[in-house]
Amino acid sequence: MSKISRRNFLKTAASLGAAVAMPSFLTACGGSESASETGERPIKIGFIPLTDCASVVMAHTLGLYQKYGVNVEVVKEASWANVRDKLLTGDLDAAHCLFGMPFSVYTGVGGKAESELKIAMILNQNGQGITLSSALAKEVGYGDPSKLKALISQRPADKPATFAGTFPGGTHDIWLRYWLAAAGVDQNSVKIITIPPPQMVANMRIGEMDGFCVGEPWNGVAVKEGIGETVLATQDLWAGHPEKALVVNPSFAEKRRDDLKKIMKAILEASKWLDDFNNRSEAAKVIGGQAYVNAPADVIEARLKGQYNLGATLGERTFEPSKSMVFYQDGAVNAPQRSHAIWFMAQYVRFGLLPSAPDYTAIADKLIMRDLYAEVAKEMSLTVAGDDLQPFTVTLDQQTFDPKSPS
């Protein structure tokens, strides 16, 4: 990709960022031909206001969808439930989406059972967080939840501790439940509610909950506003965990496979750009704008660069580039793995979200478009591991998971 001057980059980013709120303008800019010329409407890709929408947004801002010849409109959505519903109806063709959502929806944890959403590729690893109220965080500390059980057991039965995730069976929900389990907390003894990511901070401010698990920048915003502190970054829960995926409507994936491959190539190129830390300041300015995440660029930038102000009582923590939010790493980030899908569904059983084990491998095979990603990777000279069913170890409790024996 040719180098872009800082001045021209910011000028282009500002104009294209404004276009999210102006679909007619975006349609005209999204591809080499307009929708009226091709007879097809723009391909709609949804996103939620989170830092890790960056590759989907930057592929647009950098002109990469246009470079690969696809007419794309990026669409800001209010909640993961909206994203799910619009993907299922075809109102969205694809979306920046929780990795766990397709499995949650298919198994009925977070949707109508056997409704299919397909995973084309992974968008990022790491970079989420668990934030507690300042009073609770001071007692718990960072990285070790062992004190949590005693603290919340002191609550009266009619006023249990309340925590929020963003979608049942999604990544944030499972990181929260895994952390509670590591603390020895009976999940029936606490209240777990669902809140859309951009509303987390406001709900914490008015005392609706004791803590939440969400993507950035909302953990960082809570710290900046003095209403919460980050007690865990998810890379310290599971280093290199899958987080967001490009999830697609099955009919779109089948009927417009070539266009989907072009979209994936544009996002892969944007992902490579994002993994150059010299570009992350520029990315933070773009995605922090009102059209996208609508949050302070300095907060987005700091955590994108692995520089975490955890809160007044917890101090600072710095992550090396490979342990911060990553988007590419020579394509290793982006290959979807069936082992990760099986792990998520095994957690559904473990935490009582499913009454019995589903057919793990069959569901993973059905919903992960691994062959499609392999095609794209080959065309972009990227290496894909041959076996995606290898055991791995979760960092927080050092438990090794074997996807060939999930129980």
C-alpha positions in Angstrom: 0.0 0.0 0.0 1.4 3.4 -0.9 2.3 5.7 2.0 -0.2 8.3 3.0 0.8 11.7 4.3 -0.4 12.7 7.7 -2.3 15.7 6.3 -4.0 13.9 3.5 -4.8 10.9 5.8 -6.6 13.1 8.3 -8.4 15.1 5.6 -9.6 11.9 4.0 -10.5 10.3 7.4 -12.5 13.3 8.4 -14.6 13.4 5.2 -15.1 9.6 5.1 -15.9 9.5 8.8 -18.7 12.0 8.3 -20.0 9.8 5.6 -21.2 7.1 8.0 -24.0 9.4 8.9 -24.6 10.2 5.2 -25.3 6.9 3.4 -25.8 8.6 0.0 -22.3 10.1 0.1 -20.8 6.9 1.4 -22.4 4.9 -1.4 -20.8 7.2 -3.9 -17.4 6.7 -2.3 -17.5 3.1 -1.4 -16.4 1.5 -4.7 -15.2 2.1 -8.2 -18.8 2.1 -9.4 -21.9 3.4 -7.8 -24.9 1.3 -6.8 -27.0 2.8 -9.5 -24.3 1.8 -12.1 -24.0 -1.8 -10.9 -27.6 -2.3 -10.1 -26.7 -3.6 -6.6 -27.0 -1.8 -3.3 -23.8 -1.2 -1.3 -22.6 -4.1 0.8 -23.5 -3.1 4.4 -21.0 -3.9 7.2 -22.2 -3.2 10.7 -20.0 -2.2 13.6 -20.5 -1.4 17.3 -18.7 1.6 18.8 -15.6 -0.2 20.2 -11.9 0.3 19.5 -11.7 -3.1 17.8 -14.0 -2.0 15.0 -10.8 -0.3 13.7 -9.9 -2.7 10.9 -13.4 -2.5 9.4 -13.5 1.3 9.7 -9.9 1.9 8.6 -10.4 -0.3 5.5 -13.0 2.2 4.5 -11.1 5.3 5.6 -7.9 4.2 3.8 -9.8 3.5 0.6 -9.1 -0.3 0.7 -12.6 -1.5 -0.1 -12.5 0.8 -3.1 -9.0 -0.6 -4.0 -10.4 -4.1 -4.1 -13.4 -3.1 -6.1 -16.3 -3.5 -3.6 -18.9 -0.9 -2.8 -19.2 -0.9 1.0 -21.2 1.1 3.5 -20.1 0.8 7.1 -23.1 1.1 9.5 -23.0 2.1 13.2 -25.3 -0.1 15.3 -26.6 0.4 18.9 -26.3 -3.1 20.3 -25.1 -6.6 19.6 -28.8 -7.7 19.6 -29.4 -5.3 16.7 -26.3 -6.7 14.9 -27.6 -10.2 15.4 -31.1 -9.4 14.1 -29.9 -7.5 11.1 -27.4 -10.2 10.1 -30.1 -12.8 10.3 -32.6 -10.8 8.2 -30.0 -9.7 5.7 -30.3 -6.0 6.5 -26.6 -6.3 7.2 -24.4 -8.4 4.9 -21.5 -8.6 7.4 -20.5 -7.1 10.7 -17.8 -6.6 13.3 -19.1 -9.0 15.8 -18.4 -10.9 19.0 -16.5 -14.2 18.1 -18.9 -16.1 20.4 -22.1 -14.7 18.9 -22.6 -17.2 16.1 -22.3 -20.2 18.5 -24.5 -18.5 21.1 -27.2 -17.8 18.5 -27.0 -21.3 17.0 -27.2 -23.1 20.3 -30.1 -20.8 21.6 -28.1 -19.1 24.3 -28.4 -15.7 22.6 -30.9 -16.3 19.8 -33.2 -18.7 18.1 -31.6 -22.2 18.0 -30.1 -23.3 14.7 -30.1 -19.8 13.2 -26.9 -19.6 11.2 -24.3 -16.8 11.2 -21.0 -17.5 9.6 -17.5 -16.5 10.7 -15.3 -15.5 7.7 -12.2 -14.3 9.7 -11.0 -13.0 13.0 -10.6 -9.2 13.4 -8.5 -9.0 16.5 -7.2 -10.6 19.7 -6.9 -9.3 23.2 -7.7 -5.8 24.4 -11.0 -6.1 26.4 -11.3 -5.5 30.1 -13.1 -6.0 33.4 -13.8 -2.8 35.3 -15.1 -2.6 38.9 -16.4 0.4 40.9 -13.5 2.3 42.4 -14.4 1.1 45.9 -14.5 -2.5 45.0 -11.4 -2.3 42.7 -9.4 -0.9 45.5 -10.0 -4.1 47.6 -9.7 -6.6 44.7 -6.6 -5.2 43.0 -5.3 -6.1 39.5 -5.1 -9.6 38.0 -5.9 -11.7 41.0 -9.7 -12.2 41.7 -9.1 -14.2 44.9 -10.4 -11.5 47.2 -13.6 -11.0 45.2 -15.6 -13.9 46.7 -15.3 -12.6 50.3 -16.2 -9.1 49.4 -19.3 -9.8 47.5 -20.5 -12.5 49.9 -21.0 -9.7 52.4 -23.9 -8.3 50.3 -27.4 -8.9 51.6 -29.3 -11.6 49.7 -31.8 -9.2 48.3 -29.1 -6.9 47.0 -26.6 -9.2 45.2 -23.5 -7.8 43.4 -24.4 -6.9 39.8 -22.1 -7.2 36.8 -22.7 -6.5 33.2 -21.7 -8.2 29.9 -22.7 -7.2 26.4 -24.5 -10.2 24.9 -25.4 -13.7 26.4 -22.7 -16.1 25.4 -20.6 -13.5 23.7 -17.0 -12.9 24.5 -17.5 -10.3 27.3 -20.1 -12.5 29.0 -17.7 -15.5 29.0 -14.7 -13.5 30.1 -16.8 -12.2 33.0 -18.1 -15.6 34.0 -14.6 -17.2 33.7 -13.2 -14.5 36.0 -16.0 -15.0 38.5 -15.4 -18.8 38.4 -11.6 -18.2 39.0 -12.6 -16.2 42.1 -14.7 -19.1 43.4 -17.9 -17.1 43.0 -21.2 -19.0 42.5 -22.7 -17.3 39.5 -26.2 -17.9 41.0 -25.2 -15.6 43.9 -24.6 -12.6 41.7 -26.7 -10.8 39.0 -25.4 -10.7 35.5 -27.1 -8.2 33.2 -26.8 -7.3 29.5 -25.8 -3.7 28.6 -24.7 -2.4 25.2 -21.0 -1.3 25.2 -21.5 2.4 24.8 -23.9 2.5 27.8 -21.6 0.7 30.3 -20.0 3.9 31.7 -23.4 5.7 32.1 -24.9 2.7 34.0 -21.8 2.5 36.3 -22.1 6.2 37.0 -25.6 6.0 38.3 -24.8 3.0 40.4 -26.6 0.3 38.4 -23.8 -2.2 38.8 -20.6 -3.1 40.6 -18.6 -4.0 37.5 -18.6 -4.8 33.8 -16.7 -6.6 31.1 -16.5 -4.7 27.8 -14.2 -3.8 25.0 -12.2 -0.6 24.9 -12.4 2.3 25.1 -15.1 2.0 27.7 -12.9 0.6 30.4 -10.5 3.4 29.8 -13.3 6.0 29.7 -14.5 4.7 33.1 -11.1 5.3 34.5 -10.7 8.7 33.0 -14.1 9.8 34.4 -13.1 8.4 37.9 -16.0 6.0 38.2 -14.2 2.7 37.9 -10.9 0.9 37.7 -9.6 -1.9 35.4 -8.9 -5.0 37.4 -8.1 -7.2 34.4 -7.2 -6.8 30.8 -8.3 -9.9 28.9 -4.8 -10.6 27.6 -4.0 -11.5 31.2 -7.0 -13.8 31.2 -6.1 -15.6 28.0 -3.2 -14.3 26.0 -4.0 -14.3 22.3 -7.7 -15.0 22.8 -10.1 -14.5 19.8 -12.3 -11.4 20.2 -14.1 -9.9 17.3 -14.8 -11.7 14.0 -16.1 -10.7 10.6 -19.5 -12.4 10.8 -21.7 -12.7 7.7 -25.2 -13.5 6.5 -25.1 -17.0 5.1 -27.0 -16.0 1.9 -24.5 -13.2 1.2 -21.6 -15.5 1.8 -22.9 -18.0 -0.7 -24.2 -15.7 -3.4 -21.4 -13.1 -3.3 -18.4 -15.2 -2.3 -16.0 -13.3 -4.5 -17.1 -9.9 -3.0 -16.7 -11.3 0.5 -13.1 -12.4 -0.4 -12.4 -8.8 -1.6 -13.8 -7.4 1.7 -11.6 -9.8 3.7 -8.5 -8.7 1.7 -9.3 -5.1 2.4 -9.7 -5.8 6.1 -6.5 -7.8 6.2 -4.6 -4.9 4.6 -6.1 -2.5 7.1 -5.2 -5.0 9.9 -1.6 -5.0 8.8 -1.6 -1.2 8.8 -3.0 -1.2 12.3 -0.3 -3.5 13.7 2.3 -0.9 12.8 2.2 1.0 16.1 3.3 4.2 14.2 -0.2 4.2 12.7 -2.2 3.8 15.9 -2.3 7.5 16.8 -3.8 8.3 13.5 -6.3 5.4 13.9 -7.3 6.6 17.3 -8.1 10.0 15.9 -10.3 8.5 13.2 -12.3 6.0 15.2 -12.7 8.3 18.1 -14.8 10.6 16.0 -18.5 11.0 16.5 -19.3 8.9 13.4 -17.6 5.9 14.9 -16.8 5.3 18.6 -17.4 8.8 19.8 -14.9 8.7 22.7 -11.7 10.5 23.6 -8.9 9.8 21.1 -6.3 9.9 23.9 -8.0 7.1 25.8 -8.3 5.0 22.6 -4.7 5.6 21.6 -3.2 4.8 25.0 -4.8 1.4 25.3 -4.3 0.7 21.6 -0.6 1.2 22.4 -0.7 -1.1 25.5 -0.4 1.9 27.9 -3.0 1.3 30.6 -3.9 3.7 33.3 -5.8 1.2 35.5 -7.2 3.8 37.9 -6.4 5.9 40.9 -5.6 3.0 43.3 -4.2 0.5 40.8 -1.6 2.6 38.9 -0.2 2.0 35.4 0.4 -1.2 33.4 2.2 -1.5 30.0 1.8 -4.4 27.6 4.3 -5.1 24.9 2.9 -4.9 21.4 2.2 -8.6 21.0 0.3 -8.6 24.3 -1.9 -5.6 23.5 -4.8 -5.5 21.1 -3.5 -7.1 17.9 -5.1 -7.2 14.5 -2.8 -9.1 12.1 0.6 -10.6 13.1 1.3 -11.8 9.6 -2.3 -13.2 9.3 -2.0 -15.4 12.4 -4.6 -13.4 14.2 -7.2 -13.6 11.4 -7.5 -17.4 10.9 -10.6 -18.6 12.7 -10.0 -21.8 14.7 -12.5 -24.5 15.5 -10.7 -25.1 18.8 -11.8 -21.7 20.0 -15.4 -22.3 18.9 -15.5 -25.5 20.9 -14.0 -23.8 24.0 -16.8 -21.2 23.9 -19.5 -23.8 23.7 -17.9 -25.9 26.4 -18.1 -22.8 28.7 -21.8 -22.5 27.9 -22.2 -26.0 29.3 -19.9 -25.3 32.3 -21.8 -22.2 33.3 -25.2 -23.6 32.9 -26.2 -21.6 29.8 -26.8 -24.9 28.0 -28.3 -28.0 29.8 -26.2 -30.5 27.9 -23.3 -30.6 25.4 -24.0 -29.7 21.8 -22.4 -31.4 18.9 -19.3 -29.2 19.2 -17.3 -30.2 16.1 -20.3 -30.2 13.8 -21.4 -26.7 14.9 -17.8 -25.4 14.5 -17.6 -26.9 11.0 -20.9 -25.5 10.0 -20.3 -21.9 11.2 -16.6 -21.3 10.6 -15.7 -20.7 7.0 -12.2 -21.9 7.3 -11.9 -23.0 3.7 -12.8 -19.5 2.6 -10.2 -17.9 4.8 -7.6 -20.4 3.5 -8.3 -19.3 0.0 -7.9 -15.6 0.8 -4.8 -16.3 2.8 -3.2 -18.2 -0.1 -4.0 -15.4 -2.5 -2.3 -12.9 -0.1 0.7 -15.2 0.6 -0.2 -15.8 4.2 0.4 -19.0 6.1 -2.5 -20.8 7.8 -1.8 -23.5 10.4 -2.9 -26.9 9.2 -4.4 -28.2 12.5 -6.8 -25.8 14.3 -7.8 -28.4 16.9 -4.6 -28.2 19.1 -4.9 -27.9 22.9 -4.2 -24.5 24.4 -3.8 -23.0 27.9 -5.9 -20.2 29.4 -3.6 -17.8 31.2 -5.7 -16.8 34.3 -5.9 -20.3 35.8 -3.4 -22.2 33.7 -6.0 -24.7 32.6 -5.3 -26.5 29.4 -8.2 -27.1 27.1 -8.2 -30.0 24.6 -10.9 -29.4 21.9 -10.9 -33.1 21.0 -12.1 -33.8 24.5 -14.0 -30.7 25.5 -15.8 -32.2 28.5 
